Amino acid sequence: MTQGDGYADQAMTAWRRAASARARAARVDEAASRQEELAAATGREVHLKMAEALRSAAGCHRSSAQLQESFARRMSGWARGRGPRPRFMSGVAEACGTGSAALTLVDGRQRQLAVAASDGPARAAQDLEFMLSEGPTKDATLRRDLVFVAHEEIETRWPCYGPALTALGIREVAAVPLGSADHCLGALAVFDPRPGLVGTRAFAEIVGALTRTVLLDPDADPELYGGIDHRDVVQQAAGMLSVHAGCQVEDALALIKARAFSGAESLEALARKIVSGDLKMNPGDWP
């Protein structure tokens, strides 16, 4: 199979998942209608509550279908030689009325495990959180609640992260946790979202789509069609530095983060220099 065949397969898979999500939405809508009919016939409020929950679930499935269809269209066009390779998160950002959105996966201690970003600013913002251990994603996963911060409050709330974020030209950020009732898988961060979006049903459906049908559905793709970065090169660099410097891996990772934040290069670029041997392994020699 050629690389082009693999990309075509991804587009076909996305179309199939979109069709499946739309079929699920239709089934759930039918169930909601039955509950509404029962409510009208019996006057029992419980049926209205069930119908409302079902309508919400159907909306999440439709939102999932739209995200899958957006990716499929982008991938189909790119396979014919048009534009850069699509990212699934670009469709998420588009649905939120912006160009920048990121999905971050965390472990049980709310430490970043992996990230998928729609564009450069979104990735830079998540790298800043990873380096500084503060920011909207961290707050959203720790508190299990929506975080929405704008303008001057960004720099007030996060003394280190905030000024670096606004330096990227970002003026608003919303982050919401993703996961089940008893487990937080990560968070969606949206930068400069469409005015009035945050807190709406449409936003909740986008979040629900990512949670239920992208991360938790049996047919989900946790790698987001190859768009998830597990920071393998950063972890490899930390391991190498820990052996050379005789320190714990976490301490070596902290040194790498600090060097990247204080320097003019990205975290990944610095890690690649360490792995390739282009940068001295002794942190005492670092400028």
C-alpha positions as CSV (number, residue, x, y, z in Angstrom):
1,M,0.0,0.0,0.0
2,T,1.3,3.4,-0.9
3,Q,1.2,6.5,1.3
4,G,-1.5,8.0,-0.9
5,D,-3.6,4.8,-0.4
6,G,-3.3,5.2,3.3
7,Y,-4.5,8.7,3.2
8,A,-7.4,7.7,1.0
9,D,-8.3,5.0,3.5
10,Q,-8.3,7.6,6.3
11,A,-10.8,9.7,4.3
12,M,-13.0,6.7,3.7
13,T,-12.9,5.8,7.4
14,A,-13.9,9.3,8.3
15,W,-16.9,9.2,5.9
16,R,-17.9,5.8,7.4
17,R,-17.7,7.2,11.0
18,A,-19.7,10.2,10.0
19,A,-22.4,8.1,8.5
20,S,-22.5,5.9,11.6
21,A,-22.7,9.0,13.8
22,R,-25.6,10.4,11.8
23,A,-27.4,7.0,12.1
24,R,-26.9,7.0,15.8
25,A,-28.3,10.6,16.0
26,A,-31.4,9.5,14.1
27,R,-32.0,6.5,16.4
28,V,-31.6,8.7,19.5
29,D,-33.9,11.3,18.1
30,E,-36.5,8.7,17.5
31,A,-36.2,7.5,21.1
32,A,-36.5,11.2,22.3
33,S,-39.7,11.5,20.2
34,R,-41.1,8.4,21.9
35,Q,-40.4,9.9,25.3
36,E,-42.0,13.2,24.3
37,E,-45.1,11.3,23.2
38,L,-45.2,9.4,26.6
39,A,-44.9,12.8,28.4
40,A,-47.8,14.1,26.5
41,A,-49.9,11.0,27.2
42,T,-49.0,10.6,30.8
43,G,-48.1,14.1,32.0
44,R,-45.0,12.6,33.7
45,E,-42.1,15.0,33.8
46,V,-39.6,12.1,33.9
47,H,-40.3,11.5,30.2
48,L,-39.5,15.1,29.3
49,K,-36.2,14.9,31.2
50,M,-35.3,11.7,29.4
51,A,-36.3,13.3,26.1
52,E,-34.1,16.3,26.8
53,A,-31.1,14.1,27.6
54,L,-31.6,12.1,24.4
55,R,-31.9,15.2,22.3
56,S,-28.6,16.4,23.8
57,A,-26.9,13.0,23.0
58,A,-28.3,13.2,19.4
59,G,-26.8,16.7,19.0
60,C,-23.4,15.3,20.1
61,H,-23.6,12.5,17.5
62,R,-24.5,15.1,14.8
63,S,-21.6,17.3,15.8
64,S,-19.3,14.2,15.6
65,A,-20.6,13.5,12.1
66,Q,-19.8,17.1,11.1
67,L,-16.3,16.9,12.5
68,Q,-15.7,13.6,10.7
69,E,-17.1,14.9,7.4
70,S,-15.0,18.1,7.7
71,F,-11.8,16.0,8.1
72,A,-12.9,13.6,5.2
73,R,-13.4,16.5,2.8
74,R,-10.0,18.0,3.7
75,M,-8.3,14.7,3.4
76,S,-9.9,13.9,0.1
77,G,-8.8,17.2,-1.3
78,W,-5.3,16.9,0.1
79,A,-4.9,13.4,-1.4
80,R,-5.4,15.0,-4.8
81,G,-2.6,17.4,-4.1
82,R,-4.3,20.4,-2.7
83,G,-2.8,22.2,0.4
84,P,-1.0,20.9,3.5
85,R,-1.9,17.6,5.1
86,P,-5.2,18.2,7.1
87,R,-5.4,18.0,10.8
88,F,-8.5,16.7,12.5
89,M,-8.3,19.5,15.1
90,S,-8.5,22.1,12.2
91,G,-12.2,21.0,11.8
92,V,-12.7,21.4,15.6
93,A,-11.3,24.9,15.5
94,E,-13.5,25.7,12.5
95,A,-16.6,24.5,14.3
96,C,-15.6,26.9,17.2
97,G,-15.2,29.8,14.8
98,T,-11.5,30.1,15.2
99,G,-8.2,28.9,13.7
100,S,-6.7,27.6,16.9
101,A,-7.8,24.7,19.1
102,A,-6.0,21.9,20.9
103,L,-6.9,18.6,22.5
104,T,-4.7,17.5,25.4
105,L,-4.7,14.1,27.0
106,V,-3.7,13.7,30.6
107,D,-2.8,11.0,33.1
108,G,-4.3,10.4,36.5
109,R,-2.2,13.2,37.9
110,Q,-3.4,15.6,35.2
111,R,0.1,15.7,33.6
112,Q,0.1,16.1,29.8
113,L,0.5,12.8,27.9
114,A,-0.2,13.9,24.4
115,V,-1.5,16.9,22.4
116,A,-3.2,17.5,19.0
117,A,-3.3,21.0,17.7
118,S,-5.0,22.7,14.8
119,D,-2.2,25.1,14.0
120,G,1.1,26.7,15.2
121,P,-0.4,29.1,17.8
122,A,-2.5,26.3,19.4
123,R,0.5,24.0,19.6
124,A,2.7,26.8,21.0
125,A,0.1,27.5,23.7
126,Q,0.0,23.8,24.7
127,D,3.8,23.7,24.8
128,L,3.8,26.6,27.1
129,E,1.4,24.8,29.5
130,F,3.6,21.7,29.3
131,M,6.7,23.8,30.1
132,L,5.2,26.0,32.8
133,S,2.6,23.6,34.4
134,E,0.0,26.3,34.5
135,G,-2.8,27.4,32.2
136,P,-6.4,26.7,31.1
137,T,-6.0,23.0,30.3
138,K,-4.5,22.3,33.7
139,D,-7.2,24.3,35.5
140,A,-10.0,22.6,33.5
141,T,-8.7,19.1,34.2
142,L,-8.0,19.7,37.9
143,R,-11.3,21.4,38.6
144,R,-13.4,19.3,36.1
145,D,-15.1,22.5,34.9
146,L,-15.1,25.1,32.2
147,V,-12.4,27.7,32.2
148,F,-13.0,30.9,30.2
149,V,-10.6,33.8,30.6
150,A,-10.2,36.9,28.5
151,H,-8.0,39.9,28.0
152,E,-6.1,41.3,31.0
153,E,-7.3,38.5,33.3
154,I,-5.2,36.0,31.3
155,E,-2.0,37.6,32.6
156,T,-3.4,38.0,36.1
157,R,-4.6,34.4,36.4
158,W,-1.4,32.8,35.1
159,P,1.6,35.0,35.9
160,C,4.0,33.0,33.8
161,Y,1.8,31.4,31.1
162,G,-0.4,34.4,30.6
163,P,2.1,36.9,29.3
164,A,3.6,34.3,27.0
165,L,0.1,33.4,25.7
166,T,-0.9,37.0,25.0
167,A,2.5,37.4,23.2
168,L,1.1,34.9,20.7
169,G,-1.7,37.4,19.9
170,I,-4.3,35.4,21.8
171,R,-6.9,37.4,23.7
172,E,-9.4,34.8,24.9
173,V,-9.2,31.1,25.9
174,A,-11.8,28.6,26.8
175,A,-10.9,25.1,28.1
176,V,-13.3,22.3,29.1
177,P,-12.5,18.9,30.5
178,L,-13.2,15.7,28.5
179,G,-14.0,12.4,29.9
180,S,-16.6,10.2,31.7
181,A,-18.3,10.8,35.0
182,D,-15.4,9.3,37.0
183,H,-12.4,9.8,34.8
184,C,-10.9,12.9,33.2
185,L,-9.2,12.1,29.9
186,G,-8.0,15.5,29.0
187,A,-9.3,18.9,27.8
188,L,-10.3,20.9,24.8
189,A,-8.8,24.3,24.6
190,V,-10.1,26.9,22.2
191,F,-8.3,30.1,21.5
192,D,-10.2,33.3,20.5
193,P,-13.4,31.3,20.0
194,R,-16.4,32.8,18.0
195,P,-18.1,35.5,20.2
196,G,-20.9,34.0,22.2
197,L,-20.0,30.4,21.6
198,V,-18.7,29.4,25.0
199,G,-21.5,28.1,27.2
200,T,-23.9,27.5,24.4
201,R,-25.5,24.2,23.4
202,A,-23.5,24.2,20.2
203,F,-20.2,24.3,22.2
204,A,-21.4,21.6,24.5
205,E,-22.2,19.4,21.5
206,I,-18.7,19.9,20.1
207,V,-17.3,18.9,23.5
208,G,-19.6,15.9,23.7
209,A,-18.6,14.8,20.2
210,L,-15.0,14.7,21.1
211,T,-15.6,13.0,24.4
212,R,-18.2,10.4,23.3
213,T,-17.5,9.6,19.7
214,V,-13.9,10.5,19.2
215,L,-12.4,9.3,22.5
216,L,-14.8,6.9,24.1
217,D,-16.8,5.3,21.2
218,P,-15.8,1.7,20.4
219,D,-15.0,2.9,16.8
220,A,-13.0,5.9,18.0
221,D,-9.5,6.8,16.9
222,P,-7.6,8.0,19.9
223,E,-4.7,9.0,17.6
224,L,-7.0,11.4,15.7
225,Y,-5.9,10.0,12.3
226,G,-2.2,10.4,13.2
227,G,-2.6,13.9,14.6
228,I,-1.8,13.1,18.2
229,D,1.8,13.9,19.4
230,H,2.9,11.8,22.4
231,R,6.0,14.0,22.8
232,D,8.2,10.9,22.1
233,V,11.3,12.9,21.2
234,V,11.0,15.1,24.4
235,Q,10.7,12.0,26.6
236,Q,13.6,10.4,24.8
237,A,15.7,13.5,25.3
238,A,14.8,13.6,29.0
239,G,15.8,9.9,29.3
240,M,19.2,10.6,27.7
241,L,19.9,13.7,29.8
242,S,19.0,11.9,33.0
243,V,21.5,9.1,32.3
244,H,24.2,11.6,31.3
245,A,23.6,14.0,34.3
246,G,22.9,11.2,36.8
247,C,19.5,12.6,37.8
248,Q,15.8,11.5,37.8
249,V,14.0,11.6,34.4
250,E,11.5,14.1,35.9
251,D,14.4,16.4,36.9
252,A,15.9,16.1,33.4
253,L,12.6,16.9,31.8
254,A,12.3,20.0,34.1
255,L,15.7,21.2,32.9
256,I,14.7,20.7,29.2
257,K,11.4,22.6,29.8
258,A,13.3,25.5,31.5
259,R,15.9,25.7,28.7
260,A,13.2,25.7,26.0
261,F,11.1,28.4,27.8
262,S,14.1,30.7,28.4
263,G,15.5,30.2,24.8
264,A,14.3,31.1,21.4
265,E,13.5,27.6,20.1
266,S,10.6,25.2,20.6
267,L,10.5,22.4,23.1
268,E,10.6,19.8,20.3
269,A,13.5,21.5,18.5
270,L,15.5,21.5,21.6
271,A,14.7,17.9,22.3
272,R,15.8,16.9,18.8
273,K,19.1,18.7,19.3
274,I,19.7,16.7,22.5
275,V,18.8,13.4,20.9
276,S,20.9,14.0,17.8
277,G,23.9,15.1,19.9
278,D,23.9,18.7,18.4
279,L,23.6,20.1,21.9
280,K,26.0,19.4,24.8
281,M,24.4,17.1,27.3
282,N,25.8,18.9,30.3
283,P,23.2,21.5,31.4
284,G,26.0,23.5,33.1
285,D,27.4,24.3,29.6
286,W,24.0,25.6,28.3
287,P,24.0,29.3,27.6
